[in-house]
Each structure stands twice: as structure tokens, then as C-alpha cells.
Amino acid sequence: MKRILLTGGSGFVGSRFLNRWHGQGYEVLAPGHKELDITDADAVLRYMQTHRPDVVLHTAAISNTGYCESHPEESYVVNTLSTIQMAQSAKNVGAGFVFFSSDQIYNGNTETGLLNENTSVSPVNHYGRHKLEAEQRVLDFMPEAVMLRATWMYDIPRPGMPAHPNFFTNIRKAISEANTISFAIHEHRGITHIDEVVEQLPLTFSLPGGVYNYGAENLHNTFDTAYSFVEQWKSNKVASASVIADMERFAQQPRNISISIAKIREASNGRIDFTETLEGLIQSCVRMD
Ligand SMILES: NC(=O)c1ccc[n+]([C@@H]2O[C@H](COP(=O)([O-])OP(=O)(O)OC[C@H]3O[C@@H](n4cnc5c(N)ncnc54)[C@H](OP(=O)(O)O)[C@@H]3O)[C@@H](O)[C@H]2O)c1
């Protein structure tokens, strides 16, 4: 059984990975924040030397982009420096390293269409810059490490699992309150069901090192995605919510962080793949009903 050291095991992604894979072909060690503070490099190395994981799956982070913007030093320590130290310790014990990066790395890009990993990037916020620096500095000394640029993720509500407000829950709330909800027309981004993310993670452990986009493709803008999804939901079930186009947000600089997953598909011989965003949302809604 492969031994995985999972950081961030109490978080949105980590908790679901632990729940899905511990004891299912993997022994997942998931020390909590109090047990292993990832900013403590000595403690991290000691932990690795004691437990000797085969792979480190690093999901611990400050994931709130607004918080990172107002606390850049803390974001840099946790999201960049600790990631580098974590990878150094993994290398020290001969473990693989898989890191949750983010599609926010593309948030300064202005071109249209699905973005691939070779696109030159210049993130406009601290979160994106800190993730990018972590990716680059880890790959400098550990080219075999795997960097996953994840999209925004959602889950249908499930008991006992932590959740952030997300695209799906925000819409569901509007539907249940027969309310209006607005989404940006000048934004393109992938939005991915967490189950697809978690289910395929073990396949990423054997990818060649490098950067991979990881999540759903989406050619629709965020308003169109939400509008089509709600219309579909309404036709399945009596629901009344109005989706309004927010024309102002990102109007000055349209935002496109929509990823292409051609690289990871090819590197995994087609074994890693994601349902396109709108189709994935509709399938989730059908499953919930
Ligand atoms: N959620 C998304 O839609 C999304 C999208 C793209 C990329 N990502 C990336 O994917 C990864 C997982 O995201 P998530 O949504 O699961 O994040 P999350 O729910 O905010 O969880 C973050 C985890 O990190 C832990 N943590 C934070 N600081 C720590 C420290 N100093 N030492 C040890 N543990 C620490 C937290 O533990 P405590 O709560 O106990 O502090 C928590 O378990 C992150 O790298 C995030 O940037 C997420």
C-alpha cells in the first residue's frame, strides 16, 4: 500500500481525498495544522524522516485570495516558502511531490480561448504570484515534481464535509430563495466538481514532472455558464431564480483563466480527463435531485 502524506487534510480538497482514498490502496497520513505546521521546516523534515511517505500531496495553503491580498507576507510564507520547504523535505526522503497550484496564475492574461501551460503568465494578485513562484522554485530543484493548476471547485452539499461558498452553492441558495444572482460576462473560467478532482488524483502521482492544468474546460463566460445551468435546473425541477449579467466586473480588463487540459490528457494517455464545466454542473444537479 502506498503511503501518502497529505497536507491540508481538514480542507475542502484534502478532507475529500482522505475520505475517498484512505485504506483504498493508500495509507493516507493527514496530520492536522496543530500536529504539523507546514511553516515549521524542521518539523516537516522530522515528520517525513519518521514516516517516510512515498508521495507528498500538498494541498495545505491559504486559499482565500482576498485574505492573501490583505496579508501578503503570510501568504508568501505559507503558499510559497512552505511549499518549497515541503518539496525539499520530500526530496530528502525520496518521496514524490504533487502540489495544488491554481488557475489564478493566469489571472493577468488577456488572450481568449483555452490557456495551456506554455502560455506566458503574469498574475495580478499576490495569491497567483505566490503560487507561480512556488511552482517555479520547486521545479528548479525537483523537476520530477507535479504542479496541478486547479480550477475553482464545487461540491454538492454533503454532511460532515467542509465547504466554502462556491458557484454551485451560491446558485442553489438563489434558487431556494427565488432570488436574483449576478455573474460576470467578462470572465471565462473552468469550474470543476470536486469528485472528479479527487477521483483522479492518484493518477497524477505517476505523471512526468512539470506543470499541468487540472480541472474542467469551459468555453462559456461565467454568466452564460450560470444562466444555462439555471435554465436546465428549472426545466428539471420547479425553481425560480434569475441570473443577471454583471457587465461591470472585469469590463476594463476581461478576465480569462479558462484552462486547456490537452497536456494532462496526453501525458496520462487519456486516463485523466474532466467533464466540461456546464455538462458537469448539469450532471451534479441531476444527481442531487
Ligand atoms: N478550493 C478551490 O476552489 C481551489 C481552486 C484552485 C486551487 N486551490 C488550491 O487547492 C488547495 C486546496 O484548497 P482547499 O480549498 O482545500 O483549501 P482550504 O479548504 O482553505 O484548506 C486549506 C488547508 O490548509 C491547512 N493549512 C493552512 N495553513 C496551514 C499551516 N500553516 N500548517 C498546516 N496546515 C495549514 C488548513 O488547516 P486549518 O484550517 O486547520 O488551518 C486546511 O486544512 C490549495 O492549495 C488551494 O490554493 C483551491
The ligand as an SDF file (V2000), in Angstrom:
LIG
                    3D

 48 52  0  0  0  0  0  0  0  0999 V2000
  -10.9960   25.3940   -3.4050 N   0  0  0  0  0  0  0  0  0  0  0  0
  -10.7840   25.7850   -4.6510 C   0  0  0  0  0  0  0  0  0  0  0  0
  -11.7430   26.0260   -5.4300 O   0  0  0  0  0  0  0  0  0  0  0  0
   -9.3590   25.9060   -5.1890 C   0  0  0  0  0  0  0  0  0  0  0  0
   -9.1630   26.3260   -6.5200 C   0  0  0  0  0  0  0  0  0  0  0  0
   -7.8730   26.3310   -7.0500 C   0  0  0  0  0  0  0  0  0  0  0  0
   -6.7850   25.9650   -6.2540 C   0  0  0  0  0  0  0  0  0  0  0  0
   -6.9950   25.6070   -4.9410 N   0  0  0  0  0  0  0  0  0  0  0  0
   -5.8390   25.1850   -4.1360 C   0  0  0  0  0  0  0  0  0  0  0  0
   -6.0740   23.8370   -3.7610 O   0  0  0  0  0  0  0  0  0  0  0  0
   -5.5370   23.5850   -2.4610 C   0  0  0  0  0  0  0  0  0  0  0  0
   -6.6300   23.0710   -1.5490 C   0  0  0  0  0  0  0  0  0  0  0  0
   -7.6390   24.0780   -1.4440 O   0  0  0  0  0  0  0  0  0  0  0  0
   -8.8210   23.9630   -0.3810 P   0  0  0  0  0  0  0  0  0  0  0  0
   -9.9910   24.6550   -0.9580 O   0  0  0  0  0  0  0  0  0  0  0  0
   -8.9220   22.5650    0.0890 O   0  0  0  0  0  0  0  0  0  0  0  0
   -8.2440   24.8690    0.7970 O   0  0  0  0  0  0  0  0  0  0  0  0
   -8.8720   25.0560    2.2500 P   0  0  0  0  0  0  0  0  0  0  0  0
  -10.2070   24.4140    2.3440 O   0  0  0  0  0  0  0  0  0  0  0  0
   -8.7500   26.5050    2.5660 O   0  0  0  0  0  0  0  0  0  0  0  0
   -7.9050   24.2200    3.1920 O   0  0  0  0  0  0  0  0  0  0  0  0
   -6.5980   24.6570    3.4530 C   0  0  0  0  0  0  0  0  0  0  0  0
   -5.9490   23.6570    4.3770 C   0  0  0  0  0  0  0  0  0  0  0  0
   -4.6130   24.1070    4.6620 O   0  0  0  0  0  0  0  0  0  0  0  0
   -4.3810   23.9740    6.0500 C   0  0  0  0  0  0  0  0  0  0  0  0
   -3.3560   24.9110    6.4740 N   0  0  0  0  0  0  0  0  0  0  0  0
   -3.3090   26.2430    6.2690 C   0  0  0  0  0  0  0  0  0  0  0  0
   -2.1900   26.7550    6.8290 N   0  0  0  0  0  0  0  0  0  0  0  0
   -1.5180   25.7050    7.3780 C   0  0  0  0  0  0  0  0  0  0  0  0
   -0.2970   25.5830    8.0970 C   0  0  0  0  0  0  0  0  0  0  0  0
    0.4800   26.6520    8.3630 N   0  0  0  0  0  0  0  0  0  0  0  0
    0.0990   24.3470    8.5120 N   0  0  0  0  0  0  0  0  0  0  0  0
   -0.6760   23.2630    8.2580 C   0  0  0  0  0  0  0  0  0  0  0  0
   -1.8370   23.3190    7.5940 N   0  0  0  0  0  0  0  0  0  0  0  0
   -2.2590   24.5290    7.1500 C   0  0  0  0  0  0  0  0  0  0  0  0
   -5.7390   24.2570    6.6800 C   0  0  0  0  0  0  0  0  0  0  0  0
   -5.7950   23.7900    8.0020 O   0  0  0  0  0  0  0  0  0  0  0  0
   -6.5260   24.7030    9.1180 P   0  0  0  0  0  0  0  0  0  0  0  0
   -7.8780   25.0260    8.5620 O   0  0  0  0  0  0  0  0  0  0  0  0
   -6.5420   23.8320   10.3140 O   0  0  0  0  0  0  0  0  0  0  0  0
   -5.6520   25.9170    9.2420 O   0  0  0  0  0  0  0  0  0  0  0  0
   -6.6550   23.4810    5.7220 C   0  0  0  0  0  0  0  0  0  0  0  0
   -6.6620   22.1170    6.0610 O   0  0  0  0  0  0  0  0  0  0  0  0
   -4.9290   24.9110   -2.0120 C   0  0  0  0  0  0  0  0  0  0  0  0
   -3.5730   24.9160   -2.3440 O   0  0  0  0  0  0  0  0  0  0  0  0
   -5.6530   25.9450   -2.8490 C   0  0  0  0  0  0  0  0  0  0  0  0
   -4.8520   27.0970   -3.0140 O   0  0  0  0  0  0  0  0  0  0  0  0
   -8.2590   25.5510   -4.3950 C   0  0  0  0  0  0  0  0  0  0  0  0
  1  2  1  0
  2  3  2  0
  2  4  1  0
  4  5  1  0
  4 48  2  0
  5  6  2  0
  6  7  1  0
  7  8  2  0
  8  9  1  0
  8 48  1  0
  9 10  1  0
  9 46  1  0
 10 11  1  0
 11 12  1  0
 11 44  1  0
 12 13  1  0
 13 14  1  0
 14 15  2  0
 14 16  1  0
 14 17  1  0
 17 18  1  0
 18 19  2  0
 18 20  1  0
 18 21  1  0
 21 22  1  0
 22 23  1  0
 23 24  1  0
 23 42  1  0
 24 25  1  0
 25 26  1  0
 25 36  1  0
 26 27  1  0
 26 35  1  0
 27 28  2  0
 28 29  1  0
 29 30  1  0
 29 35  2  0
 30 31  1  0
 30 32  2  0
 32 33  1  0
 33 34  2  0
 34 35  1  0
 36 37  1  0
 36 42  1  0
 37 38  1  0
 38 39  2  0
 38 40  1  0
 38 41  1  0
 42 43  1  0
 44 45  1  0
 44 46  1  0
 46 47  1  0
M  CHG  2   8   1  16  -1
M  END
$$$$
